Amino acid sequence: MNARTDEFVVARSPEEAVDRLAALHREATEALRRALKRYIRERAAPSAEERALFRYPELRLTYHCQGEVPSTTRAYAKVQVPGTYAVTITQPDAFRGYLLSQLRPLMADFTVTVEVGLGQQNIPYPYVVEQGDELAGSGVTAAELARVFPSTDLSAATDSVADGLHDWENGGPMPLALFDAARVDFSLKRLQHYTGSDWRHVQPWILLTNYHRYVDQFIRHGLTQLRDDPRFVRMVLPGNVIIERGTSEEDAQAVADAVVWHRYQMPAYHLVAADGHGVTLINIGVGPSNAKNITDHLAVLRPHCWLMIGHCGGLRQSQTIGDYVLAHAYMRRDGILDRVLPPHIPLPALAEVQQALQEAAAQVTGERGEALKRRLRTGTVLTYDDRNWELRWAQERPLINLSRAVAVDMESGTVAAQGYRLRVPYGTLLCVSDKPLHSEIKLPGAAGAFYERAVAQHLHIGLAALDLLRGQLDSLHSRKLRSFDEPPFR
């Protein structure tokens, strides 16, 4: 590059901006890796000049309001007040598509100046260590490295912008995006830890489930798609095990059967599409803590949508085991987000998602009108943090009655609240697996028959809904998820 590394250079196009971000990030991480390797080998600390290179690139956008603010119905990639917006960026090569999708309309529709240079935020050394093998047997401890190299500073990785805590009147640059580089890198490492696969494999359309039986069906579906649909190119399983298109059915099934998925807390399965619009399924397990944990980290990837498809308890006598519940509202008794998103804050049902789920249910079941209404109940889903809430039925009954809840689970309200909080479109379609208030509990034999019959259909409804939503990106990313203090980037 002609300009000095630490200078901010005006980018004449979105592509030029992302190219410079990528070059700066590459130079910074390579410099940090070289210094780490030298220290491990020779115990030679980096010089002050070298340390000055260990910084994230920064993207700045200055809005010169000339006349009226351009009118647009787009919910993202727009600025409302003049001034300078800034954010540090990590992994710009991997996020290239997202960055361009935000910068192109901003630079086309608004009078802005875009600049790229090195920011002041240091890159923590753990974020450039891929597997940790580099440190094995070196005798160098993490505490020692933290004294010599930039280390993780949790006070710098916050959700203050997403949670509405950022001071927009502080006189400095306004946030350009919800998450800065340190927050993103924090989550990228956590995704690899929990899901067992590289974060780069995560697709923008996400299904979350709470039962491993959905995984079995997803793998079957994925192998069929690799055989029959040229849009899909590979499946990635936990442990970064890859099944490429063209692999024989016998070999593909053998690879899938050999995956040691139980090593990972929330194993992820990725059906990768050539056009970038594949599907990821994650078995998040049971409970609101897991639901919050994984969505905190998935959100930095800015997915187009996440849907919860799992099992629930039916609360109405008219329901039967195997019926579906389409959540139109949530009664949150999970407690995990109460400090940042109090339960009295309403979570709006997103019309595009609701309609897609209902239409997908009709397509997959072949039922419409009254027949579909008998199978698909809409209403409030109650989400608890206590799996044995039934033991407090006498105390809980009045609130459940007031809420008109039709189903109970332990994840859906949390997943929806996280989608609302972190601006990721969300939805819930559950399958009634028992009726705890009507003496219809899951017994081993009946449960096995239910799972065999219901899981495949339920999964295919979720997949069909995502197919429908792919053609509605502009309306899917709606203004319902954005506040009046909102960064320009989605």
N, C-alpha and C positions, 0 to 999 in steps of 0.2 A: 504494500500500500504506500502511496506517496505521502499521505499525511502522517504525522507522528501518531503513535498508538493512542496516546491519552487525549488527543484533540477530538472535539466533537465536529463531525463533518456533515454538511447538509446532503441528504439523499434526494436525488431528483426523481426517484421512482420507488414504489414499494419493494421491487426486486433488489434494487441497489441497497436499500436499507437492510433487508434481511441478509443479503450477501455480506455486508460489513459486520453485522451482528455475529454471523457465523464465523467469519475470519477472526474477529476479536476473541470470541469464546474459545475457538480452537487454539489460538496463541496463548491465552491465559491458562487453559487447562494443561496444555503440553508443557508450558514452563513450570507449572506446579508439579506435574508428574516427574519431570526431569529432576527437579530439586529434591523431591521425596526420595527417588531412587538413589541419588547421590548421598543424601543424608543417611539412608539405611546402609549404604555400602561404606561410606567414608566418615560419617558423623560430621559432615561439613554443612553448617547452617547456611541458608540463603542470604545473600547480601540485601541491603536496603533496596538497591535497584531491582533485584529480582522480586522481592516481596511486592514491590509496586505493580508488578505485572499480574499478581494473583487476584484479579478483580473481575467481577461480572461486567459484561457490556451493558450499556444503558441506552434505551430508546426514548427520545424526547420528541414531543409534538407540541408546537406552539400554534394556537388558534388565533388568527387575526380576524376578528369579527368585522366584516365589512358590510354594513347594512343589516338587513334582517337575517335571522338564523334560517338557513335552508330548511324547507318543510319536507319531512320524510316520515313515513309510517314505520320505517325500519326501527326495530327495538334496540339495535346495537350499532357499533361503528358510527357514532355521531357524537358531536360535542355541543354543549348547551351554553357554556359561558366562556368568554375569551380568557386566555392565559396559557401557561405552560403545563403540560402533563408529562409525567415521566414514569418509567418502570425499568428495573433491571431484568435482564432476560437470560435464561439458561437453555441449553440444548436447542439453539435456534434452527439447526438443521432438521431435527425431528419435528419441531413445531412450525416449520416453514409454511405449510398449507394454512394453518390457523392464523399465523401472523399476516400472511398476504390477504386472507379473507377479511381481516379487520382494516388493514392499511389501504387497500385498494379503494373501497368506497369512501373512506375518510379523506384521502388525498384527491379523489375525484369530485366530491360534493362540497368540500369546505376549503376555505383559504387557510392552509396550514403550512408550516415549515417543519420538516421531519429531520432530526439530527441523530447521529449515532456516534458514541464514543465509549470510553471506559468509565464506569461509575465508581462510586466510593465504597461499594459493598464488596467485601472480600469473599472469595470462594473458599468455603471450608474444605480442608484436605480430604475428609472422608468421602466427599462427593465426586472425587476424581479417582478413587480406589474402586475398581470394578468388582473384584471378588474377595479381596482381602488376602489373597495368596502372596501378594508382594511383601506383606509384613511377617509372614510365617517364618519362624526360625531365625529372624533377624536379631532378636534380643531387644528390639525397640518397643517400648510400651506406648499405648495410646496417650497416656498422660505426658510422656516425654515429647511426643510429636505435637501435642497441643500447646506445649510451651514454645515450640520453634515455628510452627506453621499456623495459619488461620484455622480455627476450629469452629465447630457448630455453636452458634449463639442463639439459644431458643427465644430470647427476647426479640430477636430480629425476624423471626418466622411467626407471624401472627395472622389472624383473620380480621384485623381491625376494619379493613375497608368493607369486607363482606358483611360484617356485623354492625355497620353504621357507626363505628367508634372513631373513625378518622376525622381529624379536625381540618375541614376544608378551608378554613379561614386562617390557617397558620402562616400564610405568606410565602411558603415554599411551593415547589411544583406540586400539582394535583396528581393523584394516582391515575395512571393510564389504563391499568388492569386491576382485577381483583387480587391477584397474587403476584408477588415479586419473585425474583430468582431463588432466594434462599428458601422461601416457603415451598416453591415448586420442587426444588431438589430434595428437600426434606421428605416430601410425599413420594417422589419417584423411588427413593431407596426403600421406603416403607412398603410400597406396592410390590416390589420384588420380594421382600421378606414374607409378606402375608400370602401372596397369591402363587408364589413359586415360579413365576415367569417374568421375563423382561418387560418393563412397562411399555416399551415400544410396540409390543404385540397387542396392547389393549385397543379394541375397536371403538368407534364413536357411538355405537348402539349397544346398550348394556342391559342384560337381564340379570337380576339378582334373585336368588332362591335360597330357601332354608332347608332343602332336602337333597341328599346326594342322588336320589333316583332321577331327578331332573337332569343331572349330569350324564347319566347313562343314555338317556334319550337324546340329549344334545350331541353326544358323540356319534350316535347312530345317524342323526340328521346331518351332521357335518360330513361324515364319510359319504353319505348319499349325495350331498351337494357337490363334493369334490369329484364324484363320478359323473354327475348329470348336468351340472350348471357351470359353464365356463367362466362365470363371474368370480368364482371362488378358487383360490390358488393353493391354500394350505390350511391345516389346522395346527395350532400350537397348544400343547398340553402342559400341565405342571412339570417343572423341571426343564422347561424350554425344549421339550420333546416335540419334534416337528414331523408331521405327515404331509408330504407334498402331493399335489395333484398328479395323478398318473400312477401312484403307488397301487399295487394290486390289493383287492379287497382283503385277501387273506393276510398279507403282510401288514396292511393298515390296522386291521383288527388286532393282530398280534402285538403291534407297537402300543396301541391304546390299552390293551389288557395288561401290559407290563408296567404301565406308569404307576409310580409310587406316590399317589396323590395325597395320602394321609400324612405325609411329612409336613404339609403346609396347612396353616390354620384356615385360610379361605382360598382354596384352590380355584384357579381361573382357567377357562378354556376359550380359545379364540378361533373363530372361523373367519379367516382373512380373505378379503375381497380385493381384486385388482384395482377397483375404483376407489378404494379407501373407505367404503361403507360396509364393512363387515360387522359381525356380531360377537360380543364377548358375553359369556355366562360365568358368573361367580357364585359359588356356594358359600354364602356368608355365615352359615350356621344359624344358631338360634340366639335371639336376644337383641335389644336395642344398642348395647355397647358395641357389638360387632357391626351392626348396621351403620352407626355413626362413624366408627373407625374407618371402614372401607370407603365410605362416601366422602369423608374428609380428604382422602388421598386421590380418589378417582376424579374429584372435581377439578384438580389442577390441569387435567388433560382436556378440559372443556368439552366433554362428550355432548352429543346432540340430545340424548334422552337416556334415562334409566327407568326401568320398569321392575316392580316387585311382583314376582309370580311365585307363590308359595301356598302353604296350607293354612287353614284357619278353623276356628270353631264356629259353627253356626249358632246364632242366638235366637232364631225364630222357629216356631213349631212347623211352619209351612215349608222350611228348607229340608232338603234331603241330602244325604252324603253323596258327594260328586257334583253338587250344584256349584255355580260360580258366584262370586261377589265382586262387583265393580265398585270400588270405593269412590264415592262422591264427596266424602268429608271424613275427617279423622278426629277421634277423641283421644288426645295424647295423655296417657297415664304412664308413659315410659320414664319421665323425669330427667332424661339425660341432657336435654337441650334447654331446660327451663331458664337457665341463667342468660343465655344468649338469644333465645327465641321463646318468650313466655307462652304457655299453652293457650292464653286467651287471644293470641294473634291468629287470625283465620288463615288457613291454607287454601287458596282457591283451587278448585278443580279446573284443569286446563282442557278447554273444549276440544282441541285437536286430539289430545291423547285419549280423552274419554270416548270420542266418536270412533277413533281408530280401534280401540279395544272392543267396543261393541260390534263394530262391523267385522272385525277379525273373528269374534266369537260366532257371528252368524255364518261367515264363510266356512269356518272349520267344522262347526257342528251341523251345518246344513239346515239350521232352524231359524225362523224369523217370526216376527209378530208375537202372538200369544204363546206359541211354542217356545220361543227364545226367552220370554219373560218368566216362564216356569223354571227355566234352567239358570237364568242370569238375574241376580238380585242386585239392585243398586241401593246404596245407602251409606251409613256411617260405619267405619271400622274402628274398633276400640283397640288401642295398642298398650299393652302392659309391660312392666319390667319384671313381673312376678309370674312365673309359669304356673304356680298353684293359686292363682287368684280366686279359684272356685271356693277355697277354704274361707274366704271372706265375703261370700256371696251375700249374706244378709246385709252387710255394711255397704257393699258396692251396688246392690240392686237399684236403689233410688236414682243414682247418677246414670247408670246404664239405661234405665227406663226413660229418663229425661232426654238422653242423647239420641234415642231411637236407634241405637246401634244394632246392626244386623250380623256382625261378625267380630271375632276377637282374635288377635295375634300378638306377636312380640317384636315385629320389625317394621310394618308398613307405615305407621305414623312417623317413625324416625326417618325412614327413607324419603318420605314426602317432605317432611320438615327440612331435611338437608337439601333436597332439590330446590325448595323455595328459598332457603337461606343462601345457598351457593349458586343460584341462578342456573340450575340444570333442570330442564323439563322432566316431569315425573308422572308416574301413574301406578295404579295397583289393580291387579286382577288376582283374586285368591280362589282357592278351591276348598269347599267345605269337606273336611276329613273326619270330623266328629261333631256331636251336638252335646256338649257337656251339661247343659241345663235340662236336657230331655232324655237322660239315661242312654244316650247313644254314644258310647265311648269306643275308642279304637281297641279292638281285641286282635290278637296276632293273626288269625286266619282271615277275618274280615278286612283287616288293614292291608294284608298282602293282595287280596283280590281287588280292593279299591285302587291301590297304587298301580297295579298292572293295567287297569282299565283307564284311569283318569290322567295319569301324568303325561303320557304322550300327547293327548289332545290338548291339555293345558299348555304345554310348552309350544305347540304349534300355533296356538292362539297368540301367545306372546310374540313369536317370530313373525306371524302375519301382521300384527299391529305395527311392528317396526318397519316392515315392508311398506305399509300404507303411509307411515310418517315420513319416510325418506323423500317423498315428493312434496312435502309441506314445510321445508326448512324455514322459509321466511316467516310463515305464520306460527310455526312451532316455537321459535325463539321470540316469544311475545313480550309486550310491555308489562304484562301482569307480574313478571318476575323482577322488574327493575324499579328502583326507588328514584326520588328526585335528586339524591346525592349519589351519582352513579358514574363510574369510570367509562370512558368511551368504548373500550374493548368489551366484547361479550364475556 
